[in-house]
Amino acid sequence: MTHKFRIGQLVRPRERLLENTGIYEILRVLPSGPDDEPLYRVKAATGPIQRVVREADIVPASASSQVTG
């Protein structure tokens, strides 16, 4: 599966992930997971927090907050 986001792009979690708020920067494009879902290494824009996220769980930071998923 092709990755939708690129290194350096700012993203945020989808609305359904309320415990994960804020803006993140894509640090690395990772190989797809076992379910063929593209994965990314992201870093919080305001701190040292890094995590691996599925493409389905993030949207561009400039996207409307009305995005549903």
PDB file of N, CA, C and O in Angstrom:
ATOM      1  N   MET A   1       0.833  -1.180   0.000  1.00  0.00           N
ATOM      2  CA  MET A   1       0.000   0.000   0.000  1.00  0.00           C
ATOM      3  C   MET A   1       0.884   1.253   0.000  1.00  0.00           C
ATOM      4  O   MET A   1       1.921   1.280   0.663  1.00  0.00           O
ATOM      5  N   THR A   2       0.487   2.261  -0.722  1.00  0.00           N
ATOM      6  CA  THR A   2       1.244   3.494  -0.821  1.00  0.00           C
ATOM      7  C   THR A   2       0.972   4.395   0.380  1.00  0.00           C
ATOM      8  O   THR A   2      -0.166   4.505   0.834  1.00  0.00           O
ATOM      9  N   HIS A   3       2.019   5.039   0.890  1.00  0.00           N
ATOM     10  CA  HIS A   3       1.874   5.957   2.010  1.00  0.00           C
ATOM     11  C   HIS A   3       1.311   7.292   1.535  1.00  0.00           C
ATOM     12  O   HIS A   3       1.708   7.800   0.486  1.00  0.00           O
ATOM     13  N   LYS A   4       0.395   7.853   2.298  1.00  0.00           N
ATOM     14  CA  LYS A   4      -0.299   9.090   1.960  1.00  0.00           C
ATOM     15  C   LYS A   4       0.451  10.329   2.459  1.00  0.00           C
ATOM     16  O   LYS A   4       0.355  11.396   1.851  1.00  0.00           O
ATOM     17  N   PHE A   5       1.194  10.195   3.554  1.00  0.00           N
ATOM     18  CA  PHE A   5       1.899  11.327   4.154  1.00  0.00           C
ATOM     19  C   PHE A   5       3.383  11.243   3.864  1.00  0.00           C
ATOM     20  O   PHE A   5       3.895  10.183   3.503  1.00  0.00           O
ATOM     21  N   ARG A   6       4.083  12.381   4.025  1.00  0.00           N
ATOM     22  CA  ARG A   6       5.521  12.431   3.733  1.00  0.00           C
ATOM     23  C   ARG A   6       6.291  12.925   4.960  1.00  0.00           C
ATOM     24  O   ARG A   6       5.711  13.533   5.860  1.00  0.00           O
ATOM     25  N   ILE A   7       7.573  12.663   4.990  1.00  0.00           N
ATOM     26  CA  ILE A   7       8.437  13.104   6.083  1.00  0.00           C
ATOM     27  C   ILE A   7       8.368  14.620   6.197  1.00  0.00           C
ATOM     28  O   ILE A   7       8.423  15.333   5.195  1.00  0.00           O
ATOM     29  N   GLY A   8       8.247  15.105   7.431  1.00  0.00           N
ATOM     30  CA  GLY A   8       8.173  16.535   7.694  1.00  0.00           C
ATOM     31  C   GLY A   8       6.753  17.088   7.723  1.00  0.00           C
ATOM     32  O   GLY A   8       6.536  18.205   8.193  1.00  0.00           O
ATOM     33  N   GLN A   9       5.798  16.332   7.233  1.00  0.00           N
ATOM     34  CA  GLN A   9       4.402  16.801   7.209  1.00  0.00           C
ATOM     35  C   GLN A   9       3.829  16.807   8.623  1.00  0.00           C
ATOM     36  O   GLN A   9       4.132  15.926   9.426  1.00  0.00           O
ATOM     37  N   LEU A  10       2.997  17.809   8.922  1.00  0.00           N
ATOM     38  CA  LEU A  10       2.333  17.897  10.222  1.00  0.00           C
ATOM     39  C   LEU A  10       0.978  17.220  10.147  1.00  0.00           C
ATOM     40  O   LEU A  10       0.211  17.434   9.208  1.00  0.00           O
ATOM     41  N   VAL A  11       0.692  16.396  11.151  1.00  0.00           N
ATOM     42  CA  VAL A  11      -0.560  15.643  11.208  1.00  0.00           C
ATOM     43  C   VAL A  11      -1.123  15.747  12.619  1.00  0.00           C
ATOM     44  O   VAL A  11      -0.448  16.195  13.546  1.00  0.00           O
ATOM     45  N   ARG A  12      -2.367  15.325  12.758  1.00  0.00           N
ATOM     46  CA  ARG A  12      -2.991  15.243  14.073  1.00  0.00           C
ATOM     47  C   ARG A  12      -3.824  13.970  14.114  1.00  0.00           C
ATOM     48  O   ARG A  12      -4.207  13.440  13.070  1.00  0.00           O
ATOM     49  N   PRO A  13      -4.107  13.475  15.324  1.00  0.00           N
ATOM     50  CA  PRO A  13      -4.947  12.285  15.436  1.00  0.00           C
ATOM     51  C   PRO A  13      -6.371  12.583  14.977  1.00  0.00           C
ATOM     52  O   PRO A  13      -6.838  13.719  15.058  1.00  0.00           O
ATOM     53  N   ARG A  14      -7.047  11.554  14.498  1.00  0.00           N
ATOM     54  CA  ARG A  14      -8.462  11.707  14.147  1.00  0.00           C
ATOM     55  C   ARG A  14      -9.260  11.998  15.414  1.00  0.00           C
ATOM     56  O   ARG A  14      -8.792  11.731  16.521  1.00  0.00           O
ATOM     57  N   GLU A  15     -10.433  12.530  15.256  1.00  0.00           N
ATOM     58  CA  GLU A  15     -11.302  12.887  16.375  1.00  0.00           C
ATOM     59  C   GLU A  15     -11.556  11.730  17.330  1.00  0.00           C
ATOM     60  O   GLU A  15     -11.664  11.948  18.537  1.00  0.00           O
ATOM     61  N   ARG A  16     -11.652  10.525  16.830  1.00  0.00           N
ATOM     62  CA  ARG A  16     -11.996   9.384  17.688  1.00  0.00           C
ATOM     63  C   ARG A  16     -10.890   9.014  18.667  1.00  0.00           C
ATOM     64  O   ARG A  16     -11.106   8.207  19.571  1.00  0.00           O
ATOM     65  N   LEU A  17      -9.728   9.588  18.499  1.00  0.00           N
ATOM     66  CA  LEU A  17      -8.614   9.299  19.405  1.00  0.00           C
ATOM     67  C   LEU A  17      -8.430  10.472  20.356  1.00  0.00           C
ATOM     68  O   LEU A  17      -7.385  11.124  20.344  1.00  0.00           O
ATOM     69  N   LEU A  18      -9.419  10.741  21.167  1.00  0.00           N
ATOM     70  CA  LEU A  18      -9.429  11.927  22.016  1.00  0.00           C
ATOM     71  C   LEU A  18      -8.291  11.972  23.025  1.00  0.00           C
ATOM     72  O   LEU A  18      -7.880  13.056  23.438  1.00  0.00           O
ATOM     73  N   GLU A  19      -7.773  10.814  23.430  1.00  0.00           N
ATOM     74  CA  GLU A  19      -6.676  10.827  24.391  1.00  0.00           C
ATOM     75  C   GLU A  19      -5.361  11.271  23.757  1.00  0.00           C
ATOM     76  O   GLU A  19      -4.406  11.587  24.466  1.00  0.00           O
ATOM     77  N   ASN A  20      -5.308  11.297  22.453  1.00  0.00           N
ATOM     78  CA  ASN A  20      -4.107  11.699  21.724  1.00  0.00           C
ATOM     79  C   ASN A  20      -4.367  13.031  21.016  1.00  0.00           C
ATOM     80  O   ASN A  20      -4.776  13.049  19.855  1.00  0.00           O
ATOM     81  N   THR A  21      -4.132  14.128  21.705  1.00  0.00           N
ATOM     82  CA  THR A  21      -4.384  15.423  21.089  1.00  0.00           C
ATOM     83  C   THR A  21      -3.078  16.089  20.705  1.00  0.00           C
ATOM     84  O   THR A  21      -2.007  15.684  21.158  1.00  0.00           O
ATOM     85  N   GLY A  22      -3.168  17.097  19.883  1.00  0.00           N
ATOM     86  CA  GLY A  22      -1.985  17.853  19.506  1.00  0.00           C
ATOM     87  C   GLY A  22      -1.554  17.595  18.079  1.00  0.00           C
ATOM     88  O   GLY A  22      -2.171  16.827  17.341  1.00  0.00           O
ATOM     89  N   ILE A  23      -0.474  18.266  17.717  1.00  0.00           N
ATOM     90  CA  ILE A  23       0.086  18.186  16.373  1.00  0.00           C
ATOM     91  C   ILE A  23       1.366  17.358  16.432  1.00  0.00           C
ATOM     92  O   ILE A  23       2.161  17.484  17.363  1.00  0.00           O
ATOM     93  N   TYR A  24       1.549  16.517  15.429  1.00  0.00           N
ATOM     94  CA  TYR A  24       2.725  15.664  15.325  1.00  0.00           C
ATOM     95  C   TYR A  24       3.392  15.866  13.972  1.00  0.00           C
ATOM     96  O   TYR A  24       2.732  16.204  12.989  1.00  0.00           O
ATOM     97  N   GLU A  25       4.698  15.658  13.928  1.00  0.00           N
ATOM     98  CA  GLU A  25       5.453  15.728  12.677  1.00  0.00           C
ATOM     99  C   GLU A  25       5.851  14.322  12.269  1.00  0.00           C
ATOM    100  O   GLU A  25       6.295  13.528  13.099  1.00  0.00           O
ATOM    101  N   ILE A  26       5.691  14.015  10.985  1.00  0.00           N
ATOM    102  CA  ILE A  26       6.120  12.707  10.464  1.00  0.00           C
ATOM    103  C   ILE A  26       7.652  12.687  10.444  1.00  0.00           C
ATOM    104  O   ILE A  26       8.277  13.515   9.782  1.00  0.00           O
ATOM    105  N   LEU A  27       8.246  11.746  11.164  1.00  0.00           N
ATOM    106  CA  LEU A  27       9.702  11.594  11.189  1.00  0.00           C
ATOM    107  C   LEU A  27      10.183  10.545  10.194  1.00  0.00           C
ATOM    108  O   LEU A  27      11.209  10.719   9.536  1.00  0.00           O
ATOM    109  N   ARG A  28       9.430   9.458  10.094  1.00  0.00           N
ATOM    110  CA  ARG A  28       9.813   8.351   9.216  1.00  0.00           C
ATOM    111  C   ARG A  28       8.580   7.697   8.631  1.00  0.00           C
ATOM    112  O   ARG A  28       7.527   7.628   9.264  1.00  0.00           O
ATOM    113  N   VAL A  29       8.734   7.223   7.420  1.00  0.00           N
ATOM    114  CA  VAL A  29       7.726   6.385   6.777  1.00  0.00           C
ATOM    115  C   VAL A  29       8.196   4.960   7.019  1.00  0.00           C
ATOM    116  O   VAL A  29       9.303   4.593   6.625  1.00  0.00           O
ATOM    117  N   LEU A  30       7.362   4.159   7.663  1.00  0.00           N
ATOM    118  CA  LEU A  30       7.724   2.786   8.027  1.00  0.00           C
ATOM    119  C   LEU A  30       7.056   1.782   7.093  1.00  0.00           C
ATOM    120  O   LEU A  30       6.074   2.114   6.429  1.00  0.00           O
ATOM    121  N   PRO A  31       7.576   0.568   7.036  1.00  0.00           N
ATOM    122  CA  PRO A  31       6.901  -0.466   6.245  1.00  0.00           C
ATOM    123  C   PRO A  31       5.487  -0.686   6.772  1.00  0.00           C
ATOM    124  O   PRO A  31       5.213  -0.456   7.949  1.00  0.00           O
ATOM    125  N   SER A  32       4.617  -1.121   5.915  1.00  0.00           N
ATOM    126  CA  SER A  32       3.239  -1.408   6.316  1.00  0.00           C
ATOM    127  C   SER A  32       3.213  -2.502   7.370  1.00  0.00           C
ATOM    128  O   SER A  32       4.080  -3.375   7.401  1.00  0.00           O
ATOM    129  N   GLY A  33       2.198  -2.442   8.241  1.00  0.00           N
ATOM    130  CA  GLY A  33       2.027  -3.442   9.284  1.00  0.00           C
ATOM    131  C   GLY A  33       1.458  -4.733   8.722  1.00  0.00           C
ATOM    132  O   GLY A  33       1.257  -4.856   7.514  1.00  0.00           O
ATOM    133  N   PRO A  34       1.197  -5.697   9.600  1.00  0.00           N
ATOM    134  CA  PRO A  34       0.693  -7.000   9.156  1.00  0.00           C
ATOM    135  C   PRO A  34      -0.663  -6.927   8.457  1.00  0.00           C
ATOM    136  O   PRO A  34      -1.015  -7.819   7.685  1.00  0.00           O
ATOM    137  N   ASP A  35      -1.421  -5.871   8.726  1.00  0.00           N
ATOM    138  CA  ASP A  35      -2.719  -5.699   8.077  1.00  0.00           C
ATOM    139  C   ASP A  35      -2.612  -4.849   6.808  1.00  0.00           C
ATOM    140  O   ASP A  35      -3.623  -4.412   6.260  1.00  0.00           O
ATOM    141  N   ASP A  36      -1.376  -4.619   6.347  1.00  0.00           N
ATOM    142  CA  ASP A  36      -1.072  -3.833   5.149  1.00  0.00           C
ATOM    143  C   ASP A  36      -1.415  -2.347   5.313  1.00  0.00           C
ATOM    144  O   ASP A  36      -1.549  -1.627   4.324  1.00  0.00           O
ATOM    145  N   GLU A  37      -1.555  -1.896   6.556  1.00  0.00           N
ATOM    146  CA  GLU A  37      -1.824  -0.490   6.855  1.00  0.00           C
ATOM    147  C   GLU A  37      -0.493   0.257   6.925  1.00  0.00           C
ATOM    148  O   GLU A  37       0.391  -0.160   7.674  1.00  0.00           O
ATOM    149  N   PRO A  38      -0.319   1.351   6.168  1.00  0.00           N
ATOM    150  CA  PRO A  38       0.923   2.129   6.257  1.00  0.00           C
ATOM    151  C   PRO A  38       1.145   2.651   7.683  1.00  0.00           C
ATOM    152  O   PRO A  38       0.199   3.045   8.365  1.00  0.00           O
ATOM    153  N   LEU A  39       2.396   2.645   8.114  1.00  0.00           N
ATOM    154  CA  LEU A  39       2.771   3.099   9.445  1.00  0.00           C
ATOM    155  C   LEU A  39       3.747   4.267   9.356  1.00  0.00           C
ATOM    156  O   LEU A  39       4.477   4.415   8.377  1.00  0.00           O
ATOM    157  N   TYR A  40       3.742   5.096  10.409  1.00  0.00           N
ATOM    158  CA  TYR A  40       4.615   6.265  10.473  1.00  0.00           C
ATOM    159  C   TYR A  40       5.181   6.412  11.876  1.00  0.00           C
ATOM    160  O   TYR A  40       4.517   6.076  12.856  1.00  0.00           O
ATOM    161  N   ARG A  41       6.415   6.916  11.975  1.00  0.00           N
ATOM    162  CA  ARG A  41       7.000   7.332  13.256  1.00  0.00           C
ATOM    163  C   ARG A  41       6.747   8.831  13.325  1.00  0.00           C
ATOM    164  O   ARG A  41       7.158   9.571  12.431  1.00  0.00           O
ATOM    165  N   VAL A  42       6.073   9.285  14.379  1.00  0.00           N
ATOM    166  CA  VAL A  42       5.755  10.701  14.533  1.00  0.00           C
ATOM    167  C   VAL A  42       6.304  11.219  15.861  1.00  0.00           C
ATOM    168  O   VAL A  42       6.530  10.456  16.800  1.00  0.00           O
ATOM    169  N   LYS A  43       6.512  12.544  15.917  1.00  0.00           N
ATOM    170  CA  LYS A  43       6.996  13.212  17.118  1.00  0.00           C
ATOM    171  C   LYS A  43       6.070  14.366  17.430  1.00  0.00           C
ATOM    172  O   LYS A  43       5.674  15.112  16.535  1.00  0.00           O
ATOM    173  N   ALA A  44       5.719  14.515  18.708  1.00  0.00           N
ATOM    174  CA  ALA A  44       4.874  15.627  19.130  1.00  0.00           C
ATOM    175  C   ALA A  44       5.577  16.941  18.809  1.00  0.00           C
ATOM    176  O   ALA A  44       6.778  17.076  19.039  1.00  0.00           O
ATOM    177  N   ALA A  45       4.836  17.904  18.281  1.00  0.00           N
ATOM    178  CA  ALA A  45       5.413  19.199  17.915  1.00  0.00           C
ATOM    179  C   ALA A  45       5.833  19.998  19.146  1.00  0.00           C
ATOM    180  O   ALA A  45       6.678  20.887  19.043  1.00  0.00           O
ATOM    181  N   THR A  46       5.259  19.697  20.302  1.00  0.00           N
ATOM    182  CA  THR A  46       5.532  20.485  21.506  1.00  0.00           C
ATOM    183  C   THR A  46       6.280  19.714  22.583  1.00  0.00           C
ATOM    184  O   THR A  46       6.286  20.129  23.742  1.00  0.00           O
ATOM    185  N   GLY A  47       6.902  18.620  22.232  1.00  0.00           N
ATOM    186  CA  GLY A  47       7.621  17.858  23.243  1.00  0.00           C
ATOM    187  C   GLY A  47       8.364  16.678  22.660  1.00  0.00           C
ATOM    188  O   GLY A  47       8.411  16.502  21.443  1.00  0.00           O
ATOM    189  N   PRO A  48       8.949  15.863  23.535  1.00  0.00           N
ATOM    190  CA  PRO A  48       9.784  14.752  23.082  1.00  0.00           C
ATOM    191  C   PRO A  48       9.025  13.471  22.753  1.00  0.00           C
ATOM    192  O   PRO A  48       9.640  12.475  22.372  1.00  0.00           O
ATOM    193  N   ILE A  49       7.711  13.480  22.893  1.00  0.00           N
ATOM    194  CA  ILE A  49       6.932  12.253  22.702  1.00  0.00           C
ATOM    195  C   ILE A  49       6.995  11.787  21.252  1.00  0.00           C
ATOM    196  O   ILE A  49       6.715  12.550  20.328  1.00  0.00           O
ATOM    197  N   GLN A  50       7.368  10.514  21.067  1.00  0.00           N
ATOM    198  CA  GLN A  50       7.361   9.878  19.749  1.00  0.00           C
ATOM    199  C   GLN A  50       6.496   8.634  19.834  1.00  0.00           C
ATOM    200  O   GLN A  50       6.386   8.009  20.888  1.00  0.00           O
ATOM    201  N   ARG A  51       5.888   8.284  18.718  1.00  0.00           N
ATOM    202  CA  ARG A  51       5.081   7.062  18.663  1.00  0.00           C
ATOM    203  C   ARG A  51       4.966   6.594  17.222  1.00  0.00           C
ATOM    204  O   ARG A  51       5.261   7.334  16.284  1.00  0.00           O
ATOM    205  N   VAL A  52       4.532   5.357  17.068  1.00  0.00           N
ATOM    206  CA  VAL A  52       4.230   4.800  15.756  1.00  0.00           C
ATOM    207  C   VAL A  52       2.717   4.824  15.613  1.00  0.00           C
ATOM    208  O   VAL A  52       1.995   4.377  16.504  1.00  0.00           O
ATOM    209  N   VAL A  53       2.237   5.351  14.479  1.00  0.00           N
ATOM    210  CA  VAL A  53       0.798   5.447  14.250  1.00  0.00           C
ATOM    211  C   VAL A  53       0.428   4.841  12.909  1.00  0.00           C
ATOM    212  O   VAL A  53       1.229   4.807  11.975  1.00  0.00           O
ATOM    213  N   ARG A  54      -0.808   4.364  12.839  1.00  0.00           N
ATOM    214  CA  ARG A  54      -1.344   3.851  11.575  1.00  0.00           C
ATOM    215  C   ARG A  54      -1.864   5.021  10.752  1.00  0.00           C
ATOM    216  O   ARG A  54      -2.336   6.014  11.306  1.00  0.00           O
ATOM    217  N   GLU A  55      -1.778   4.906   9.448  1.00  0.00           N
ATOM    218  CA  GLU A  55      -2.249   5.962   8.562  1.00  0.00           C
ATOM    219  C   GLU A  55      -3.728   6.279   8.800  1.00  0.00           C
ATOM    220  O   GLU A  55      -4.132   7.439   8.713  1.00  0.00           O
ATOM    221  N   ALA A  56      -4.524   5.273   9.094  1.00  0.00           N
ATOM    222  CA  ALA A  56      -5.959   5.477   9.319  1.00  0.00           C
ATOM    223  C   ALA A  56      -6.240   6.314  10.563  1.00  0.00           C
ATOM    224  O   ALA A  56      -7.345   6.834  10.717  1.00  0.00           O
ATOM    225  N   ASP A  57      -5.260   6.450  11.448  1.00  0.00           N
ATOM    226  CA  ASP A  57      -5.473   7.157  12.705  1.00  0.00           C
ATOM    227  C   ASP A  57      -5.033   8.618  12.682  1.00  0.00           C
ATOM    228  O   ASP A  57      -5.148   9.306  13.696  1.00  0.00           O
ATOM    229  N   ILE A  58      -4.534   9.103  11.549  1.00  0.00           N
ATOM    230  CA  ILE A  58      -4.081  10.494  11.470  1.00  0.00           C
ATOM    231  C   ILE A  58      -4.657  11.196  10.245  1.00  0.00           C
ATOM    232  O   ILE A  58      -5.039  10.565   9.260  1.00  0.00           O
ATOM    233  N   VAL A  59      -4.706  12.518  10.342  1.00  0.00           N
ATOM    234  CA  VAL A  59      -5.145  13.372   9.233  1.00  0.00           C
ATOM    235  C   VAL A  59      -4.172  14.536   9.151  1.00  0.00           C
ATOM    236  O   VAL A  59      -3.476  14.818  10.126  1.00  0.00           O
ATOM    237  N   PRO A  60      -4.103  15.225   8.004  1.00  0.00           N
ATOM    238  CA  PRO A  60      -3.242  16.407   7.928  1.00  0.00           C
ATOM    239  C   PRO A  60      -3.633  17.421   9.008  1.00  0.00           C
ATOM    240  O   PRO A  60      -4.816  17.579   9.310  1.00  0.00           O
ATOM    241  N   ALA A  61      -2.659  18.098   9.580  1.00  0.00           N
ATOM    242  CA  ALA A  61      -2.941  19.054  10.643  1.00  0.00           C
ATOM    243  C   ALA A  61      -3.837  20.183  10.167  1.00  0.00           C
ATOM    244  O   ALA A  61      -4.550  20.777  10.974  1.00  0.00           O
ATOM    245  N   SER A  62      -3.820  20.489   8.899  1.00  0.00           N
ATOM    246  CA  SER A  62      -4.638  21.559   8.358  1.00  0.00           C
ATOM    247  C   SER A  62      -6.071  21.126   8.049  1.00  0.00           C
ATOM    248  O   SER A  62      -6.906  21.946   7.668  1.00  0.00           O
ATOM    249  N   ALA A  63      -6.349  19.820   8.218  1.00  0.00           N
ATOM    250  CA  ALA A  63      -7.689  19.304   7.917  1.00  0.00           C
ATOM    251  C   ALA A  63      -8.700  19.830   8.928  1.00  0.00           C
ATOM    252  O   ALA A  63      -8.360  20.114  10.077  1.00  0.00           O
ATOM    253  N   SER A  64      -9.921  19.952   8.491  1.00  0.00           N
ATOM    254  CA  SER A  64     -11.009  20.414   9.356  1.00  0.00           C
ATOM    255  C   SER A  64     -11.190  19.473  10.527  1.00  0.00           C
ATOM    256  O   SER A  64     -10.974  18.268  10.393  1.00  0.00           O
ATOM    257  N   SER A  65     -11.582  20.000  11.669  1.00  0.00           N
ATOM    258  CA  SER A  65     -11.820  19.179  12.852  1.00  0.00           C
ATOM    259  C   SER A  65     -13.106  18.363  12.709  1.00  0.00           C
ATOM    260  O   SER A  65     -13.438  17.579  13.598  1.00  0.00           O
ATOM    261  N   GLN A  66     -13.819  18.534  11.621  1.00  0.00           N
ATOM    262  CA  GLN A  66     -15.051  17.796  11.400  1.00  0.00           C
ATOM    263  C   GLN A  66     -14.812  16.459  10.693  1.00  0.00           C
ATOM    264  O   GLN A  66     -15.771  15.764  10.358  1.00  0.00           O
ATOM    265  N   VAL A  67     -13.559  16.093  10.466  1.00  0.00           N
ATOM    266  CA  VAL A  67     -13.247  14.827   9.804  1.00  0.00           C
ATOM    267  C   VAL A  67     -13.723  13.688  10.694  1.00  0.00           C
ATOM    268  O   VAL A  67     -13.493  13.701  11.903  1.00  0.00           O
ATOM    269  N   THR A  68     -14.382  12.710  10.098  1.00  0.00           N
ATOM    270  CA  THR A  68     -14.837  11.550  10.861  1.00  0.00           C
ATOM    271  C   THR A  68     -14.143  10.305  10.352  1.00  0.00           C
ATOM    272  O   THR A  68     -13.665  10.276   9.218  1.00  0.00           O
ATOM    273  N   GLY A  69     -14.087   9.300  11.164  1.00  0.00           N
ATOM    274  CA  GLY A  69     -13.396   8.107  10.733  1.00  0.00           C
ATOM    275  C   GLY A  69     -13.818   6.952  11.424  1.00  0.00           C
ATOM    276  O   GLY A  69     -13.317   5.859  11.163  1.00  0.00           O
TER     277      GLY A  69
END
